Amino acid sequence: MKKNLTSTFSLIAYCAILIKVMVFKDIPTIRVGSLMLNFAGTNAGQSPNFVPFKTILPYLLGDKGWIIAGVNLVGNIALLVPIGLLAPLVYRRMTWKASLALGVAAGLCIEVMQTVLRVGIFDIDDVILNALGVMIGYWAFTILAQWIRSRNYKKVTIAAGTGLVAAAAFYGAVVYPMTHQPVNALRNAGGGDLCGGTGGTGQIVSMGNHTITIKRQDGVIQTLALTDRTTIRTSAGPASESDLNTGDRVTVVVYDRETATTVLKCKDSR
């Protein structure tokens, strides 16, 4: 009973975290080398996508850059894997069909919430990726369960502990340093290109009174406010709002989903 309650609580807690991350995009900017990835929510977007693989295929073909493709594809899959791992612990009669139904339901809930709350657009491809993530988690659970039954529990525990230590060491030595580089390091990246040759977060489609509207690489339209504290840079150095023009490609760092704290203009952005 205690184990079941613990599993249920863990599943509910992770669902709450998932809503915060995937629905409200409430996560900090991630820096990967010279690329700054921002996932802040938006107030407006393109038309919803109901055609399967319409957005997945361009990512697989590398049309939007491999880093952007990896973040969107792997992110939508990996974040749902824990659901597939935890669900069989809560419902012991879980089957692959029930797991698939759970994955589709979870994906639909996330997309519908984004649409209703106006923090994103509905994309059936995200539902497909989310369902795949749940299925991968379920398959991993079944494989691990069979492995535990066929081996000594003590050895399995030692192996799991060793794996966790190795993962933590890899994160501390490789992942964390890569994703927490200072903004100033971007100044010399990509041969003077502040966007590191990635094309940036997106392209400016219109300018307003202390605002810019960009079309992000994921297709979403986002309007951001520029304040006195917004740092604007070009490859030549510090710049001002007047140096930004419609058509420029930029990398942005966003605070509170509405205000740009940093705007980096890509070299030869037009």
C-alpha atoms as an extended CHARMM CRD file, in Angstrom:
* protein
*
       270  EXT
         1         1  MET       CA              0.0000000000        0.0000000000        0.0000000000  PROA      1               0.0000000000
         2         2  LYS       CA              2.8000000000        2.4160000000        0.9250000000  PROA      2               0.0000000000
         3         3  LYS       CA              4.6190000000        1.6750000000       -2.3300000000  PROA      3               0.0000000000
         4         4  ASN       CA              1.4420000000        2.3030000000       -4.3190000000  PROA      4               0.0000000000
         5         5  LEU       CA              0.8150000000        5.6120000000       -2.5240000000  PROA      5               0.0000000000
         6         6  THR       CA              4.4050000000        6.6710000000       -3.1540000000  PROA      6               0.0000000000
         7         7  SER       CA              4.1010000000        5.8090000000       -6.8510000000  PROA      7               0.0000000000
         8         8  THR       CA              0.7720000000        7.6630000000       -7.1190000000  PROA      8               0.0000000000
         9         9  PHE       CA              2.1770000000       10.7500000000       -5.4070000000  PROA      9               0.0000000000
        10        10  SER       CA              5.2700000000       10.6530000000       -7.6510000000  PROA      10              0.0000000000
        11        11  LEU       CA              3.0910000000       10.4260000000      -10.7710000000  PROA      11              0.0000000000
        12        12  ILE       CA              0.8900000000       13.3480000000       -9.6810000000  PROA      12              0.0000000000
        13        13  ALA       CA              3.9310000000       15.4520000000       -8.7450000000  PROA      13              0.0000000000
        14        14  TYR       CA              5.5860000000       14.7760000000      -12.1020000000  PROA      14              0.0000000000
        15        15  CYS       CA              2.3730000000       15.6530000000      -13.9580000000  PROA      15              0.0000000000
        16        16  ALA       CA              2.3690000000       19.0080000000      -12.1520000000  PROA      16              0.0000000000
        17        17  ILE       CA              5.9840000000       19.6020000000      -13.1990000000  PROA      17              0.0000000000
        18        18  LEU       CA              5.1080000000       18.5590000000      -16.7500000000  PROA      18              0.0000000000
        19        19  ILE       CA              2.3000000000       21.1310000000      -16.9270000000  PROA      19              0.0000000000
        20        20  LYS       CA              4.6590000000       23.8350000000      -15.6810000000  PROA      20              0.0000000000
        21        21  VAL       CA              7.3290000000       22.9410000000      -18.2230000000  PROA      21              0.0000000000
        22        22  MET       CA              5.3660000000       21.8800000000      -21.3150000000  PROA      22              0.0000000000
        23        23  VAL       CA              2.2320000000       23.9950000000      -21.0160000000  PROA      23              0.0000000000
        24        24  PHE       CA              3.5310000000       27.2130000000      -19.4820000000  PROA      24              0.0000000000
        25        25  LYS       CA              7.1290000000       26.7850000000      -20.7680000000  PROA      25              0.0000000000
        26        26  ASP       CA              8.2390000000       27.9280000000      -17.3120000000  PROA      26              0.0000000000
        27        27  ILE       CA             11.9090000000       26.9780000000      -17.6550000000  PROA      27              0.0000000000
        28        28  PRO       CA             15.0480000000       29.1080000000      -17.8690000000  PROA      28              0.0000000000
        29        29  THR       CA             16.9630000000       29.8420000000      -21.0340000000  PROA      29              0.0000000000
        30        30  ILE       CA             19.2850000000       26.9660000000      -21.9150000000  PROA      30              0.0000000000
        31        31  ARG       CA             22.7090000000       27.7520000000      -23.3480000000  PROA      31              0.0000000000
        32        32  VAL       CA             24.3080000000       25.1120000000      -25.5720000000  PROA      32              0.0000000000
        33        33  GLY       CA             27.6730000000       26.4260000000      -26.7010000000  PROA      33              0.0000000000
        34        34  SER       CA             26.9590000000       29.6590000000      -28.5220000000  PROA      34              0.0000000000
        35        35  LEU       CA             23.2520000000       28.9310000000      -28.9410000000  PROA      35              0.0000000000
        36        36  MET       CA             20.7130000000       30.2970000000      -26.4500000000  PROA      36              0.0000000000
        37        37  LEU       CA             17.4690000000       28.3150000000      -26.4410000000  PROA      37              0.0000000000
        38        38  ASN       CA             14.3780000000       29.9940000000      -25.0280000000  PROA      38              0.0000000000
        39        39  PHE       CA             11.0720000000       28.2130000000      -24.5240000000  PROA      39              0.0000000000
        40        40  ALA       CA              8.9890000000       31.0230000000      -23.0260000000  PROA      40              0.0000000000
        41        41  GLY       CA              5.2630000000       30.9460000000      -23.6370000000  PROA      41              0.0000000000
        42        42  THR       CA              3.5770000000       33.0720000000      -26.2620000000  PROA      42              0.0000000000
        43        43  ASN       CA              0.3180000000       34.9770000000      -26.6280000000  PROA      43              0.0000000000
        44        44  ALA       CA             -0.2420000000       34.2800000000      -30.2930000000  PROA      44              0.0000000000
        45        45  GLY       CA              0.7600000000       31.7670000000      -32.9170000000  PROA      45              0.0000000000
        46        46  GLN       CA              0.1680000000       30.2320000000      -36.2730000000  PROA      46              0.0000000000
        47        47  SER       CA             -2.7920000000       28.0860000000      -37.2130000000  PROA      47              0.0000000000
        48        48  PRO       CA             -3.0300000000       24.7440000000      -35.4080000000  PROA      48              0.0000000000
        49        49  ASN       CA             -1.6400000000       21.6700000000      -37.1360000000  PROA      49              0.0000000000
        50        50  PHE       CA             -3.8980000000       18.6370000000      -37.5120000000  PROA      50              0.0000000000
        51        51  VAL       CA             -1.8190000000       16.9100000000      -40.2090000000  PROA      51              0.0000000000
        52        52  PRO       CA              0.3860000000       14.1080000000      -38.8050000000  PROA      52              0.0000000000
        53        53  PHE       CA              4.1490000000       14.4980000000      -39.4390000000  PROA      53              0.0000000000
        54        54  LYS       CA              3.7400000000       17.9460000000      -41.0090000000  PROA      54              0.0000000000
        55        55  THR       CA              6.1690000000       19.4660000000      -38.4770000000  PROA      55              0.0000000000
        56        56  ILE       CA              8.1200000000       16.3030000000      -37.6510000000  PROA      56              0.0000000000
        57        57  LEU       CA              9.4010000000       15.7060000000      -41.1890000000  PROA      57              0.0000000000
        58        58  PRO       CA             11.0720000000       19.1420000000      -41.5970000000  PROA      58              0.0000000000
        59        59  TYR       CA             12.8600000000       18.5690000000      -38.2890000000  PROA      59              0.0000000000
        60        60  LEU       CA             14.0460000000       15.1190000000      -39.4150000000  PROA      60              0.0000000000
        61        61  LEU       CA             15.3030000000       16.6170000000      -42.6790000000  PROA      61              0.0000000000
        62        62  GLY       CA             17.2100000000       19.3060000000      -40.7830000000  PROA      62              0.0000000000
        63        63  ASP       CA             15.3300000000       22.2040000000      -42.4050000000  PROA      63              0.0000000000
        64        64  LYS       CA             15.2970000000       24.1870000000      -39.1380000000  PROA      64              0.0000000000
        65        65  GLY       CA             18.7440000000       23.1800000000      -37.9020000000  PROA      65              0.0000000000
        66        66  TRP       CA             19.7540000000       19.9990000000      -36.1280000000  PROA      66              0.0000000000
        67        67  ILE       CA             19.9890000000       21.5720000000      -32.6730000000  PROA      67              0.0000000000
        68        68  ILE       CA             16.4830000000       23.0180000000      -32.8860000000  PROA      68              0.0000000000
        69        69  ALA       CA             15.2240000000       19.7080000000      -34.2940000000  PROA      69              0.0000000000
        70        70  GLY       CA             16.8750000000       17.7310000000      -31.5070000000  PROA      70              0.0000000000
        71        71  VAL       CA             15.4600000000       19.9670000000      -28.7770000000  PROA      71              0.0000000000
        72        72  ASN       CA             11.9100000000       19.7760000000      -30.1530000000  PROA      72              0.0000000000
        73        73  LEU       CA             11.8320000000       16.0940000000      -31.0840000000  PROA      73              0.0000000000
        74        74  VAL       CA             13.8340000000       14.6340000000      -28.1950000000  PROA      74              0.0000000000
        75        75  GLY       CA             12.2950000000       17.0590000000      -25.6940000000  PROA      75              0.0000000000
        76        76  ASN       CA              8.7120000000       16.1260000000      -26.5450000000  PROA      76              0.0000000000
        77        77  ILE       CA              9.6030000000       12.4390000000      -26.2680000000  PROA      77              0.0000000000
        78        78  ALA       CA             11.9150000000       12.4220000000      -23.2420000000  PROA      78              0.0000000000
        79        79  LEU       CA              9.6780000000       14.5210000000      -20.9850000000  PROA      79              0.0000000000
        80        80  LEU       CA              6.8830000000       11.9340000000      -21.2510000000  PROA      80              0.0000000000
        81        81  VAL       CA              9.0830000000        8.8690000000      -20.6190000000  PROA      81              0.0000000000
        82        82  PRO       CA              8.6890000000        9.1060000000      -16.7920000000  PROA      82              0.0000000000
        83        83  ILE       CA              4.8960000000        8.8820000000      -17.2270000000  PROA      83              0.0000000000
        84        84  GLY       CA              5.3340000000        5.5270000000      -18.9510000000  PROA      84              0.0000000000
        85        85  LEU       CA              7.6700000000        4.3760000000      -16.1750000000  PROA      85              0.0000000000
        86        86  LEU       CA              5.4560000000        5.4680000000      -13.2770000000  PROA      86              0.0000000000
        87        87  ALA       CA              2.0380000000        4.4700000000      -14.6410000000  PROA      87              0.0000000000
        88        88  PRO       CA              2.6280000000        0.6730000000      -14.3430000000  PROA      88              0.0000000000
        89        89  LEU       CA              3.6190000000        1.1810000000      -10.7080000000  PROA      89              0.0000000000
        90        90  VAL       CA              0.2620000000        2.8510000000      -10.0220000000  PROA      90              0.0000000000
        91        91  TYR       CA             -1.8560000000        0.5550000000      -12.2090000000  PROA      91              0.0000000000
        92        92  ARG       CA             -0.3270000000       -2.9140000000      -12.0860000000  PROA      92              0.0000000000
        93        93  ARG       CA             -2.4540000000       -4.2520000000      -14.9630000000  PROA      93              0.0000000000
        94        94  MET       CA             -1.0610000000       -1.7300000000      -17.4320000000  PROA      94              0.0000000000
        95        95  THR       CA             -0.7130000000       -3.0980000000      -20.9860000000  PROA      95              0.0000000000
        96        96  TRP       CA              0.9070000000       -1.6230000000      -24.0510000000  PROA      96              0.0000000000
        97        97  LYS       CA             -2.5340000000       -0.7060000000      -25.4180000000  PROA      97              0.0000000000
        98        98  ALA       CA             -3.4530000000        1.1000000000      -22.2000000000  PROA      98              0.0000000000
        99        99  SER       CA             -0.0340000000        2.7860000000      -22.2430000000  PROA      99              0.0000000000
       100       100  LEU       CA             -0.5990000000        3.9950000000      -25.8020000000  PROA      100             0.0000000000
       101       101  ALA       CA             -4.0310000000        5.3460000000      -24.8520000000  PROA      101             0.0000000000
       102       102  LEU       CA             -2.4750000000        7.1010000000      -21.8420000000  PROA      102             0.0000000000
       103       103  GLY       CA              0.2210000000        8.6330000000      -24.0390000000  PROA      103             0.0000000000
       104       104  VAL       CA             -2.2980000000        9.9730000000      -26.5540000000  PROA      104             0.0000000000
       105       105  ALA       CA             -4.5040000000       11.3150000000      -23.7530000000  PROA      105             0.0000000000
       106       106  ALA       CA             -1.5340000000       13.0230000000      -22.0610000000  PROA      106             0.0000000000
       107       107  GLY       CA             -0.4350000000       14.6260000000      -25.3300000000  PROA      107             0.0000000000
       108       108  LEU       CA             -3.9510000000       15.8370000000      -26.1140000000  PROA      108             0.0000000000
       109       109  CYS       CA             -4.3260000000       17.3180000000      -22.6190000000  PROA      109             0.0000000000
       110       110  ILE       CA             -1.0750000000       19.2640000000      -22.9860000000  PROA      110             0.0000000000
       111       111  GLU       CA             -1.9660000000       20.6080000000      -26.4370000000  PROA      111             0.0000000000
       112       112  VAL       CA             -5.5330000000       21.5210000000      -25.4850000000  PROA      112             0.0000000000
       113       113  MET       CA             -4.3490000000       23.3280000000      -22.3370000000  PROA      113             0.0000000000
       114       114  GLN       CA             -1.8270000000       25.3170000000      -24.3980000000  PROA      114             0.0000000000
       115       115  THR       CA             -4.5760000000       26.3280000000      -26.8220000000  PROA      115             0.0000000000
       116       116  VAL       CA             -7.1940000000       27.2060000000      -24.1830000000  PROA      116             0.0000000000
       117       117  LEU       CA             -4.7110000000       29.1920000000      -22.0880000000  PROA      117             0.0000000000
       118       118  ARG       CA             -3.2880000000       30.8400000000      -25.2440000000  PROA      118             0.0000000000
       119       119  VAL       CA              0.2990000000       29.9400000000      -24.4330000000  PROA      119             0.0000000000
       120       120  GLY       CA              0.8530000000       27.8290000000      -27.5430000000  PROA      120             0.0000000000
       121       121  ILE       CA             -0.7740000000       26.2560000000      -30.5910000000  PROA      121             0.0000000000
       122       122  PHE       CA             -2.2430000000       22.7930000000      -31.0770000000  PROA      122             0.0000000000
       123       123  ASP       CA              0.0810000000       20.4490000000      -32.9790000000  PROA      123             0.0000000000
       124       124  ILE       CA             -0.9100000000       16.8260000000      -33.5740000000  PROA      124             0.0000000000
       125       125  ASP       CA              2.7620000000       15.9790000000      -34.0940000000  PROA      125             0.0000000000
       126       126  ASP       CA              3.4750000000       16.9130000000      -30.4760000000  PROA      126             0.0000000000
       127       127  VAL       CA              0.7610000000       14.4540000000      -29.4360000000  PROA      127             0.0000000000
       128       128  ILE       CA              2.4720000000       11.7410000000      -31.5080000000  PROA      128             0.0000000000
       129       129  LEU       CA              5.8530000000       12.4670000000      -29.9190000000  PROA      129             0.0000000000
       130       130  ASN       CA              4.3620000000       12.6070000000      -26.4210000000  PROA      130             0.0000000000
       131       131  ALA       CA              2.6410000000        9.2440000000      -26.9350000000  PROA      131             0.0000000000
       132       132  LEU       CA              5.9200000000        7.7620000000      -28.1860000000  PROA      132             0.0000000000
       133       133  GLY       CA              7.6230000000        9.0030000000      -25.0220000000  PROA      133             0.0000000000
       134       134  VAL       CA              5.0570000000        7.2670000000      -22.8010000000  PROA      134             0.0000000000
       135       135  MET       CA              5.4260000000        4.0590000000      -24.8150000000  PROA      135             0.0000000000
       136       136  ILE       CA              9.2260000000        4.1590000000      -24.4870000000  PROA      136             0.0000000000
       137       137  GLY       CA              8.8310000000        4.5610000000      -20.7240000000  PROA      137             0.0000000000
       138       138  TYR       CA              6.4360000000        1.6040000000      -20.5880000000  PROA      138             0.0000000000
       139       139  TRP       CA              8.7550000000       -0.6010000000      -22.6530000000  PROA      139             0.0000000000
       140       140  ALA       CA             11.6900000000        0.3830000000      -20.4380000000  PROA      140             0.0000000000
       141       141  PHE       CA              9.6380000000       -0.5540000000      -17.3650000000  PROA      141             0.0000000000
       142       142  THR       CA              8.7130000000       -3.9840000000      -18.7160000000  PROA      142             0.0000000000
       143       143  ILE       CA             12.3140000000       -4.7320000000      -19.7110000000  PROA      143             0.0000000000
       144       144  LEU       CA             13.6280000000       -3.5840000000      -16.3370000000  PROA      144             0.0000000000
       145       145  ALA       CA             10.9690000000       -5.5810000000      -14.4790000000  PROA      145             0.0000000000
       146       146  GLN       CA             11.8780000000       -8.7650000000      -16.3430000000  PROA      146             0.0000000000
       147       147  TRP       CA             15.5630000000       -8.1220000000      -15.7290000000  PROA      147             0.0000000000
       148       148  ILE       CA             15.0110000000       -7.6820000000      -11.9920000000  PROA      148             0.0000000000
       149       149  ARG       CA             13.0170000000      -10.9250000000      -11.7720000000  PROA      149             0.0000000000
       150       150  SER       CA             15.7770000000      -12.8840000000      -13.4660000000  PROA      150             0.0000000000
       151       151  ARG       CA             18.6980000000      -11.4970000000      -11.4460000000  PROA      151             0.0000000000
       152       152  ASN       CA             19.8530000000      -10.9880000000       -7.9070000000  PROA      152             0.0000000000
       153       153  TYR       CA             18.1380000000       -7.9380000000       -6.3850000000  PROA      153             0.0000000000
       154       154  LYS       CA             21.3130000000       -6.7930000000       -4.6400000000  PROA      154             0.0000000000
       155       155  LYS       CA             23.2670000000       -6.7900000000       -7.9050000000  PROA      155             0.0000000000
       156       156  VAL       CA             20.4960000000       -4.8670000000       -9.6510000000  PROA      156             0.0000000000
       157       157  THR       CA             20.5260000000       -2.2540000000       -6.8830000000  PROA      157             0.0000000000
       158       158  ILE       CA             24.3090000000       -1.8700000000       -7.1410000000  PROA      158             0.0000000000
       159       159  ALA       CA             24.0940000000       -1.5600000000      -10.9270000000  PROA      159             0.0000000000
       160       160  ALA       CA             21.3290000000        1.0600000000      -10.6750000000  PROA      160             0.0000000000
       161       161  GLY       CA             23.3290000000        3.0380000000       -8.1090000000  PROA      161             0.0000000000
       162       162  THR       CA             26.4240000000        2.9100000000      -10.3050000000  PROA      162             0.0000000000
       163       163  GLY       CA             24.3920000000        4.1190000000      -13.2780000000  PROA      163             0.0000000000
       164       164  LEU       CA             22.9930000000        7.0570000000      -11.3210000000  PROA      164             0.0000000000
       165       165  VAL       CA             26.4780000000        8.0520000000      -10.1220000000  PROA      165             0.0000000000
       166       166  ALA       CA             27.8100000000        7.8400000000      -13.6860000000  PROA      166             0.0000000000
       167       167  ALA       CA             24.8990000000        9.9360000000      -14.9960000000  PROA      167             0.0000000000
       168       168  ALA       CA             25.4370000000       12.5550000000      -12.2910000000  PROA      168             0.0000000000
       169       169  ALA       CA             29.1690000000       12.6760000000      -13.0570000000  PROA      169             0.0000000000
       170       170  PHE       CA             28.4890000000       13.0830000000      -16.7850000000  PROA      170             0.0000000000
       171       171  TYR       CA             26.0100000000       15.8900000000      -16.1110000000  PROA      171             0.0000000000
       172       172  GLY       CA             28.4240000000       17.7230000000      -13.8180000000  PROA      172             0.0000000000
       173       173  ALA       CA             31.4580000000       17.3240000000      -16.0790000000  PROA      173             0.0000000000
       174       174  VAL       CA             29.8980000000       17.7550000000      -19.5320000000  PROA      174             0.0000000000
       175       175  VAL       CA             26.2520000000       18.8560000000      -19.6780000000  PROA      175             0.0000000000
       176       176  TYR       CA             26.2490000000       21.5650000000      -16.9910000000  PROA      176             0.0000000000
       177       177  PRO       CA             29.3730000000       23.3900000000      -18.2970000000  PROA      177             0.0000000000
       178       178  MET       CA             27.9540000000       23.3260000000      -21.8640000000  PROA      178             0.0000000000
       179       179  THR       CA             24.5590000000       24.7100000000      -20.8710000000  PROA      179             0.0000000000
       180       180  HSD       CA             25.7810000000       27.4210000000      -18.4940000000  PROA      180             0.0000000000
       181       181  GLN       CA             28.2440000000       29.4330000000      -20.5190000000  PROA      181             0.0000000000
       182       182  PRO       CA             28.2470000000       33.2100000000      -19.9430000000  PROA      182             0.0000000000
       183       183  VAL       CA             26.4650000000       35.4190000000      -22.4540000000  PROA      183             0.0000000000
       184       184  ASN       CA             29.7040000000       37.2870000000      -23.2160000000  PROA      184             0.0000000000
       185       185  ALA       CA             31.1280000000       34.0890000000      -24.6770000000  PROA      185             0.0000000000
       186       186  LEU       CA             28.7510000000       34.5780000000      -27.6020000000  PROA      186             0.0000000000
       187       187  ARG       CA             30.5890000000       37.6530000000      -28.8080000000  PROA      187             0.0000000000
       188       188  ASN       CA             33.3610000000       35.6540000000      -30.4500000000  PROA      188             0.0000000000
       189       189  ALA       CA             31.2770000000       32.6590000000      -31.4900000000  PROA      189             0.0000000000
       190       190  GLY       CA             30.6540000000       31.5870000000      -35.0480000000  PROA      190             0.0000000000
       191       191  GLY       CA             33.1940000000       33.9300000000      -36.6140000000  PROA      191             0.0000000000
       192       192  GLY       CA             31.5190000000       37.0630000000      -35.2080000000  PROA      192             0.0000000000
       193       193  ASP       CA             27.9970000000       35.6970000000      -35.5320000000  PROA      193             0.0000000000
       194       194  LEU       CA             26.3240000000       36.1120000000      -32.1400000000  PROA      194             0.0000000000
       195       195  CYS       CA             23.8680000000       33.3730000000      -33.1110000000  PROA      195             0.0000000000
       196       196  GLY       CA             26.6800000000       30.8980000000      -33.7620000000  PROA      196             0.0000000000
       197       197  GLY       CA             25.4780000000       30.1440000000      -37.2840000000  PROA      197             0.0000000000
       198       198  THR       CA             22.1690000000       28.7170000000      -36.0400000000  PROA      198             0.0000000000
       199       199  GLY       CA             19.9020000000       31.4380000000      -37.4050000000  PROA      199             0.0000000000
       200       200  GLY       CA             18.9280000000       32.5340000000      -33.9100000000  PROA      200             0.0000000000
       201       201  THR       CA             15.6460000000       32.2380000000      -32.0630000000  PROA      201             0.0000000000
       202       202  GLY       CA             13.7720000000       33.6770000000      -35.0240000000  PROA      202             0.0000000000
       203       203  GLN       CA             13.2540000000       36.6040000000      -37.4050000000  PROA      203             0.0000000000
       204       204  ILE       CA             11.8350000000       40.0390000000      -36.6190000000  PROA      204             0.0000000000
       205       205  VAL       CA              8.5720000000       40.4230000000      -38.5520000000  PROA      205             0.0000000000
       206       206  SER       CA              7.5460000000       43.8160000000      -37.1860000000  PROA      206             0.0000000000
       207       207  MET       CA              8.7010000000       46.6290000000      -34.9210000000  PROA      207             0.0000000000
       208       208  GLY       CA              6.5100000000       48.5470000000      -32.4870000000  PROA      208             0.0000000000
       209       209  ASN       CA              6.8650000000       51.1640000000      -29.7850000000  PROA      209             0.0000000000
       210       210  HSD       CA              9.5900000000       49.5640000000      -27.6830000000  PROA      210             0.0000000000
       211       211  THR       CA              8.4990000000       46.1060000000      -28.8580000000  PROA      211             0.0000000000
       212       212  ILE       CA              9.5950000000       43.5790000000      -31.4390000000  PROA      212             0.0000000000
       213       213  THR       CA              7.5530000000       40.7720000000      -32.9250000000  PROA      213             0.0000000000
       214       214  ILE       CA              9.5090000000       37.7220000000      -34.0140000000  PROA      214             0.0000000000
       215       215  LYS       CA              8.6090000000       34.5770000000      -35.8600000000  PROA      215             0.0000000000
       216       216  ARG       CA             10.4620000000       31.8660000000      -33.9640000000  PROA      216             0.0000000000
       217       217  GLN       CA             12.0770000000       28.8920000000      -35.6460000000  PROA      217             0.0000000000
       218       218  ASP       CA              9.2760000000       26.6940000000      -34.3080000000  PROA      218             0.0000000000
       219       219  GLY       CA              6.7890000000       28.8430000000      -36.2760000000  PROA      219             0.0000000000
       220       220  VAL       CA              5.2920000000       30.6640000000      -33.2870000000  PROA      220             0.0000000000
       221       221  ILE       CA              4.7940000000       34.4530000000      -33.4390000000  PROA      221             0.0000000000
       222       222  GLN       CA              5.9320000000       36.2060000000      -30.2510000000  PROA      222             0.0000000000
       223       223  THR       CA              5.7990000000       39.8950000000      -29.2680000000  PROA      223             0.0000000000
       224       224  LEU       CA              8.4340000000       41.0150000000      -26.7640000000  PROA      224             0.0000000000
       225       225  ALA       CA              8.8340000000       44.2990000000      -24.9170000000  PROA      225             0.0000000000
       226       226  LEU       CA             12.1540000000       46.1540000000      -24.9530000000  PROA      226             0.0000000000
       227       227  THR       CA             13.0220000000       48.0950000000      -21.7970000000  PROA      227             0.0000000000
       228       228  ASP       CA             15.8790000000       50.3200000000      -20.6370000000  PROA      228             0.0000000000
       229       229  ARG       CA             17.4700000000       47.2100000000      -19.1690000000  PROA      229             0.0000000000
       230       230  THR       CA             17.3210000000       45.2000000000      -22.4050000000  PROA      230             0.0000000000
       231       231  THR       CA             20.8220000000       44.4330000000      -23.6800000000  PROA      231             0.0000000000
       232       232  ILE       CA             21.0740000000       44.7010000000      -27.4690000000  PROA      232             0.0000000000
       233       233  ARG       CA             24.1990000000       43.5940000000      -29.3250000000  PROA      233             0.0000000000
       234       234  THR       CA             25.3740000000       43.1780000000      -32.8950000000  PROA      234             0.0000000000
       235       235  SER       CA             28.6020000000       41.6150000000      -34.1400000000  PROA      235             0.0000000000
       236       236  ALA       CA             30.1370000000       45.1080000000      -33.9270000000  PROA      236             0.0000000000
       237       237  GLY       CA             29.3450000000       45.4420000000      -30.2130000000  PROA      237             0.0000000000
       238       238  PRO       CA             26.6730000000       47.0980000000      -28.0420000000  PROA      238             0.0000000000
       239       239  ALA       CA             23.7080000000       48.4810000000      -30.0020000000  PROA      239             0.0000000000
       240       240  SER       CA             20.3410000000       50.1500000000      -29.4680000000  PROA      240             0.0000000000
       241       241  GLU       CA             16.7320000000       49.5360000000      -30.4680000000  PROA      241             0.0000000000
       242       242  SER       CA             17.2460000000       51.6520000000      -33.6080000000  PROA      242             0.0000000000
       243       243  ASP       CA             19.7740000000       49.0780000000      -34.8660000000  PROA      243             0.0000000000
       244       244  LEU       CA             17.0410000000       46.4350000000      -35.0700000000  PROA      244             0.0000000000
       245       245  ASN       CA             15.0130000000       46.1840000000      -38.2630000000  PROA      245             0.0000000000
       246       246  THR       CA             12.2740000000       44.0670000000      -39.7460000000  PROA      246             0.0000000000
       247       247  GLY       CA             13.8520000000       41.0080000000      -41.3750000000  PROA      247             0.0000000000
       248       248  ASP       CA             16.7460000000       40.7400000000      -38.9010000000  PROA      248             0.0000000000
       249       249  ARG       CA             17.3670000000       37.3380000000      -37.3900000000  PROA      249             0.0000000000
       250       250  VAL       CA             17.9650000000       37.4890000000      -33.6520000000  PROA      250             0.0000000000
       251       251  THR       CA             18.6010000000       35.3550000000      -30.6070000000  PROA      251             0.0000000000
       252       252  VAL       CA             16.5780000000       36.5250000000      -27.6070000000  PROA      252             0.0000000000
       253       253  VAL       CA             16.6630000000       35.8270000000      -23.8970000000  PROA      253             0.0000000000
       254       254  VAL       CA             13.2010000000       36.2920000000      -22.3950000000  PROA      254             0.0000000000
       255       255  TYR       CA             12.0340000000       37.1590000000      -18.8990000000  PROA      255             0.0000000000
       256       256  ASP       CA              8.4330000000       36.5640000000      -17.6790000000  PROA      256             0.0000000000
       257       257  ARG       CA              7.4300000000       35.4450000000      -21.2120000000  PROA      257             0.0000000000
       258       258  GLU       CA              6.8740000000       39.0380000000      -22.3540000000  PROA      258             0.0000000000
       259       259  THR       CA             10.0890000000       41.0330000000      -21.8860000000  PROA      259             0.0000000000
       260       260  ALA       CA             13.3680000000       40.5950000000      -23.7370000000  PROA      260             0.0000000000
       261       261  THR       CA             16.3840000000       40.9180000000      -21.4490000000  PROA      261             0.0000000000
       262       262  THR       CA             18.9110000000       40.3060000000      -24.2400000000  PROA      262             0.0000000000
       263       263  VAL       CA             18.6350000000       40.6370000000      -28.0240000000  PROA      263             0.0000000000
       264       264  LEU       CA             21.5530000000       39.4060000000      -30.1310000000  PROA      264             0.0000000000
       265       265  LYS       CA             21.4510000000       40.3040000000      -33.8170000000  PROA      265             0.0000000000
       266       266  CYS       CA             22.7450000000       37.5650000000      -36.0840000000  PROA      266             0.0000000000
       267       267  LYS       CA             25.4980000000       38.4350000000      -38.5270000000  PROA      267             0.0000000000
       268       268  ASP       CA             24.2210000000       38.9630000000      -42.0910000000  PROA      268             0.0000000000
       269       269  SER       CA             20.7540000000       38.2300000000      -40.7510000000  PROA      269             0.0000000000
       270       270  ARG       CA             19.0710000000       39.3620000000      -43.9340000000  PROA      270             0.0000000000
